[in-house]
């Protein structure tokens, strides 16, 4: 991942899904729910991040980033089905969506919404204004790939190992 073009000064914590209370550190996580690398990040970092949030060391701002790439457009549809005002429910929604990614990830766009409703039992949330804000923020910050993760001075992707992630949280 080439991070040299990313301008983290253009990234904010004003909107997105807030997970955790006020803490000394914050991760900002740009992800798309149909990206296999985002699924890898979400799955591999889950225990580390949950512990840091529970211990009061970290809060998270998850930004579901709509992308124009054809394969990621299904993720854009799923983004509308993630609760954004209840962090526990949002994590549960994302866990279920990522776990079933192989089942819905290649469906036609309308069928993705039906899958979310009928198979996952999710409700649609209309936060399209925030979705557009996140897209604009990513453009200003030159974020061109997902996942892009920011923690303090560090910018990284799904390839971070858990020891390094823990070190960043503990700095």
SEKOLPA-474743 format. One record per residue (C-alpha): residue number from 1; residue in one letter; x, y, z. Coordinates in pm, 1 decimal, always signed. Last residue first. Layout:
SEGU, n, res, u, v, w
SEGU, NUM, a, X, Y, Z
...
# end
This chain:
SEGU, n, res, u, v, w
SEGU, 171, x, +220.7, +396.6, +2209.3
SEGU, 170, x, -10.7, +115.9, +2331.1
SEGU, 169, x, -249.8, +114.5, +2033.9
SEGU, 168, x, +38.9, +122.1, +1786.9
SEGU, 167, x, +210.4, -166.4, +1969.9
SEGU, 166, x, -112.5, -367.7, +1966.2
SEGU, 165, x, -138.8, -316.6, +1589.9
SEGU, 164, x, +224.8, -420.6, +1552.1
SEGU, 163, x, +160.4, -738.4, +1752.3
SEGU, 162, x, -160.3, -803.8, +1556.4
SEGU, 161, x, +12.8, -806.4, +1219.5
SEGU, 160, x, -69.9, -535.2, +967.8
SEGU, 159, x, -157.2, -674.4, +625.7
SEGU, 158, x, -510.7, -535.7, +630.2
SEGU, 157, x, -394.7, -182.3, +552.8
SEGU, 156, x, -182.8, +87.9, +714.3
SEGU, 155, x, -152.2, +455.4, +805.2
SEGU, 154, x, +21.4, +537.5, +1132.9
SEGU, 153, x, +53.5, +883.4, +1287.1
SEGU, 152, x, -239.4, +825.7, +1520.1
SEGU, 151, x, -425.1, +519.0, +1397.2
SEGU, 150, x, -538.9, +533.1, +1036.1
SEGU, 149, x, -670.4, +239.5, +839.0
SEGU, 148, x, -726.8, +216.1, +466.2
SEGU, 147, x, -918.1, -95.0, +369.5
SEGU, 146, x, -988.9, -17.8, +102.0
SEGU, 145, x, -803.8, +171.6, -166.2
SEGU, 144, x, -779.8, +521.5, -310.3
SEGU, 143, x, -763.6, +743.8, -5.9
SEGU, 142, x, -644.6, +1076.5, -142.7
SEGU, 141, x, -752.1, +1264.1, +173.8
SEGU, 140, x, -980.2, +1497.7, -21.3
SEGU, 139, x, -1121.6, +1200.4, -214.7
SEGU, 138, x, -1177.6, +997.3, +102.6
SEGU, 137, x, -1357.7, +1292.8, +262.3
SEGU, 136, x, -1584.6, +1327.6, -41.8
SEGU, 135, x, -1679.1, +957.4, -26.0
SEGU, 134, x, -1736.7, +982.6, +350.4
SEGU, 133, x, -1960.6, +1288.8, +305.7
SEGU, 132, x, -2157.5, +1099.1, +37.8
SEGU, 131, x, -2221.9, +808.9, +275.7
SEGU, 130, x, -2321.0, +1058.4, +546.6
SEGU, 129, x, -2589.8, +1202.2, +319.6
SEGU, 128, x, -2697.2, +850.4, +219.3
SEGU, 127, x, -2778.9, +761.1, +578.6
SEGU, 126, x, -3112.0, +598.5, +504.6
SEGU, 125, x, -3111.8, +284.8, +712.5
SEGU, 124, x, -3241.3, -38.2, +561.0
SEGU, 123, x, -3339.0, -309.6, +803.7
SEGU, 122, x, -3151.5, -637.1, +839.1
SEGU, 121, x, -3307.8, -982.7, +860.1
SEGU, 120, x, -2995.2, -1149.8, +720.5
SEGU, 119, x, -3173.7, -1367.6, +464.9
SEGU, 118, x, -3475.9, -1153.4, +377.3
SEGU, 117, x, -3362.7, -794.4, +424.5
SEGU, 116, x, -2992.0, -820.6, +342.4
SEGU, 115, x, -3062.6, -1072.3, +65.2
SEGU, 114, x, -3326.0, -841.5, -84.3
SEGU, 113, x, -3074.6, -555.2, -85.8
SEGU, 112, x, -2818.3, -778.2, -256.2
SEGU, 111, x, -3085.1, -893.6, -502.9
SEGU, 110, x, -3122.8, -537.2, -625.4
SEGU, 109, x, -2746.9, -516.9, -695.0
SEGU, 108, x, -2721.1, -844.9, -888.9
SEGU, 107, x, -2558.9, -1114.0, -672.1
SEGU, 106, x, -2182.7, -1168.2, -668.0
SEGU, 105, x, -2107.2, -1084.6, -304.4
SEGU, 104, x, -2431.2, -1225.5, -164.7
SEGU, 103, x, -2330.2, -1579.2, -61.0
SEGU, 102, x, -1952.8, -1534.6, -35.8
SEGU, 101, x, -2004.1, -1223.8, +181.6
SEGU, 100, x, -2210.3, -1417.8, +438.1
SEGU, 99, x, -1961.3, -1384.3, +725.1
SEGU, 98, x, -1884.6, -1023.6, +620.9
SEGU, 97, x, -2252.6, -928.6, +646.9
SEGU, 96, x, -2300.0, -1110.9, +977.2
SEGU, 95, x, -1996.0, -944.8, +1135.5
SEGU, 94, x, -2093.7, -604.8, +992.2
SEGU, 93, x, -2442.6, -629.4, +1143.7
SEGU, 92, x, -2304.6, -746.0, +1481.1
SEGU, 91, x, -2054.6, -459.9, +1486.0
SEGU, 90, x, -2332.6, -214.1, +1399.9
SEGU, 89, x, -2555.6, -363.8, +1670.5
SEGU, 88, x, -2287.8, -308.9, +1932.9
SEGU, 87, x, -2217.4, +42.2, +1803.4
SEGU, 86, x, -2578.5, +159.9, +1804.5
SEGU, 85, x, -2646.5, +469.2, +1589.1
SEGU, 84, x, -2513.3, +352.8, +1251.9
SEGU, 83, x, -2704.2, +30.5, +1197.9
SEGU, 82, x, -2567.4, -138.3, +887.9
SEGU, 81, x, -2817.9, -202.6, +607.6
SEGU, 80, x, -2726.9, +93.9, +385.8
SEGU, 79, x, -2366.5, -29.3, +374.1
SEGU, 78, x, -2493.8, -349.9, +212.3
SEGU, 77, x, -2576.5, -161.4, -109.0
SEGU, 76, x, -2230.4, -3.5, -123.5
SEGU, 75, x, -2083.3, -349.7, -66.6
SEGU, 74, x, -2260.4, -465.8, -379.9
SEGU, 73, x, -2090.7, -175.2, -557.0
SEGU, 72, x, -1751.2, -320.7, -463.2
SEGU, 71, x, -1723.5, -554.6, -763.5
SEGU, 70, x, -1813.2, -276.6, -1006.7
SEGU, 69, x, -1557.1, -26.6, -876.5
SEGU, 68, x, -1748.5, +294.0, -799.3
SEGU, 67, x, -1678.0, +275.1, -426.7
SEGU, 66, x, -1894.2, +354.3, -125.6
SEGU, 65, x, -1683.2, +377.9, +189.6
SEGU, 64, x, -1830.2, +249.8, +513.9
SEGU, 63, x, -1639.3, +464.9, +761.2
SEGU, 62, x, -1572.6, +292.5, +1092.0
SEGU, 61, x, -1467.3, +530.6, +1368.1
SEGU, 60, x, -1305.6, +334.2, +1646.7
SEGU, 59, x, -1231.2, +408.8, +2009.2
SEGU, 58, x, -920.6, +297.1, +2185.8
SEGU, 57, x, -753.9, +252.2, +2523.9
SEGU, 56, x, -1073.1, +216.7, +2729.8
SEGU, 55, x, -1005.0, -149.5, +2814.9
SEGU, 54, x, -1322.4, -254.5, +2631.0
SEGU, 53, x, -1209.6, -62.9, +2320.1
SEGU, 52, x, -860.6, -217.7, +2333.0
SEGU, 51, x, -1010.4, -564.1, +2386.7
SEGU, 50, x, -1252.0, -522.1, +2095.5
SEGU, 49, x, -969.0, -398.1, +1872.3
SEGU, 48, x, -741.9, -695.4, +1939.4
SEGU, 47, x, -1026.4, -946.3, +1913.7
SEGU, 46, x, -1158.1, -805.8, +1584.0
SEGU, 45, x, -824.6, -745.5, +1410.9
SEGU, 44, x, -818.7, -1067.5, +1207.2
SEGU, 43, x, -1187.4, -1064.3, +1113.3
SEGU, 42, x, -1227.3, -697.2, +1024.0
SEGU, 41, x, -894.5, -681.3, +841.5
SEGU, 40, x, -964.9, -999.3, +639.9
SEGU, 39, x, -1316.8, -877.3, +559.2
SEGU, 38, x, -1165.8, -549.3, +442.0
SEGU, 37, x, -929.2, -749.9, +220.9
SEGU, 36, x, -1223.7, -945.1, +77.1
SEGU, 35, x, -1397.4, -618.2, -18.7
SEGU, 34, x, -1774.8, -652.2, -29.2
SEGU, 33, x, -1833.4, -459.4, +295.1
SEGU, 32, x, -1621.2, -161.2, +196.1
SEGU, 31, x, -1381.7, -18.1, +453.7
SEGU, 30, x, -1226.4, +311.4, +563.2
SEGU, 29, x, -1124.1, +264.0, +926.4
SEGU, 28, x, -1039.4, +559.7, +1148.1
SEGU, 27, x, -873.4, +433.7, +1462.1
SEGU, 26, x, -882.3, +648.6, +1772.6
SEGU, 25, x, -646.9, +666.1, +2069.9
SEGU, 24, x, -670.9, +824.2, +2417.7
SEGU, 23, x, -1030.7, +709.9, +2463.2
SEGU, 22, x, -1378.3, +860.8, +2458.3
SEGU, 21, x, -1624.9, +574.4, +2443.1
SEGU, 20, x, -1631.0, +282.7, +2205.1
SEGU, 19, x, -1743.5, +227.6, +1848.4
SEGU, 18, x, -1845.2, +531.1, +1646.2
SEGU, 17, x, -1991.1, +447.9, +1305.2
SEGU, 16, x, -1902.2, +727.0, +1066.6
SEGU, 15, x, -1910.6, +1099.1, +1115.8
SEGU, 14, x, -1707.0, +1374.0, +1282.0
SEGU, 13, x, -1392.3, +1163.3, +1323.6
SEGU, 12, x, -1200.2, +1341.7, +1051.4
SEGU, 11, x, -960.3, +1266.8, +768.2
SEGU, 10, x, -824.6, +1562.0, +568.2
SEGU, 9, x, -513.4, +1581.0, +789.9
SEGU, 8, x, -453.6, +1217.8, +694.7
SEGU, 7, x, -333.8, +1327.1, +351.0
SEGU, 6, x, -265.7, +1001.1, +170.7
SEGU, 5, x, -25.3, +1034.9, -122.3
SEGU, 4, x, +269.2, +864.2, +50.9
SEGU, 3, x, +59.2, +574.5, +178.1
SEGU, 2, x, +144.5, +335.2, -103.2
SEGU, 1, x, +0.0, +0.0, +0.0
# end
